[in-house]
C-alpha cells in the first residue's frame, strides 16, 4: 500500500479511477463534485490533503464532446481546492489531454501576403495588388485616409464622401471595393485570412494558474504541447500495449504490414514496425482546403504493397473516424485481406461509430483512456479495449517515491 498519497477522481472516467486505486491499494478520496442549478461547479474535498501528494484523474472526454469543457473546469477547481487545502503537490493525470489537437489546424504556411508594386500601365490605369493591402504610410504624395468618423456606419460614410468628392477607386487601399456606387449593404474583402485560436497555451496556463505542479498524460497528438507548460509533463506511451496486442492476438503477425494513415503518424508506426521486424507502408494524405471546414477534402495515396496481406492501421486518436475509415477503404481497394485498426484514444464523436460500422475495418482496438462502455455496446465484438490503468498506477507510484519513470517510455 502506498502511503501519504491521495488519488482524487473527477466525473469523466470513474471506472479508471477505481481501477487505478485498486492497483495502488488505496481508496479514492471522498469528495463532492456536482453542479448548482445555474450550471456552476461545486467541489468539496471531504478528506484531508494537508501535506500529501494529490493525483487528480480526469480525462479529456465529455461524452461526444458535450461536457468536455465542464470536466476541464471541474479539474481546475479540484486543483485549486487541493492547493487551498495545503496539499504538498498536485499532479493532474490526464490520459487524454484536452485541446491537444488544436495546434494541428491547417494554417496558411506561405507567410504574410505579398505586396506587388503598382503597375503604371495596368488595366484601365488602375493599381494592381496581390492582396488587399493595409492603409498606406502617410507621406508626400500619398492620399490621406478619412480617419475615424463618428457614427454607426463608418464605411458607408467613407463611400459617400468618395462619391461626393469624385474620388477614384484607386485611392482606397484598405479594401478593394467591387462597386463604389453601392452605398448600403456592401461587403469589404478582408486583408488577411481569419485568425484561428490555438487553445494549447491557454489550457496550460489555466492548469498552472490553478496550482498544478505536474502533469501526466498519454500519447499527446502534438508533443509540442509539453512546451506550453512551465511544470514537468510526462507523456506516457500506449504503444507497448498495442505492440503486445499484435503479438498475442493477430495470427501470423510477422507477415502483416504496419500502416500509418498519414505522414504525421509515420514515426509512431515505424517505431513499432522496426521493433517487431515488420514491413511498413504509408498512406500519403494531401489536403488542399479552401477553408478550415474543408479539411476532410483530401486525396489519399498508398506508398507500399499490401496485396493479399494483413494490414494493421496505427494511429494515436480517432475522433470523427474519417481518417481511419478512408484509409481502410483504400487498403481494401489495394487488395488487403484483413484490416486491424489500433488506436490509443478512441473518442468517436458525432457519427463516428456508424462510420466505423460501415467501414472495411475488421477489428478495432483502443485503450480505455476515455470511457468505452457505450462504444462497446454499439460495436460489440468488433471492438477490443485495452486497460491502461496499470501504466498510470505505476507512473503514480514511481513519481510519488521519486523513482525514474523512463522504463514506462520504452517500447520493449
Helices and strands as residue ranges (DSSP letters): E 5-9, H 14-24, E 31-35, E 41-45, E 53-57, H 68-84, E 89-94, G 102-104, G 123-125, H 154-165, G 169-171, H 200-210, E 214-218, G 223-228, E 232-236, H 239-249, G 253-255, E 257-260, G 263-265, H 266-276, E 279-287, G 292-294, E 298-303, E 310-318, H 322-333, E 338-346, H 352-357, E 363-367, H 373-379, G 380-382, E 383-386, H 389-400, G 406-409
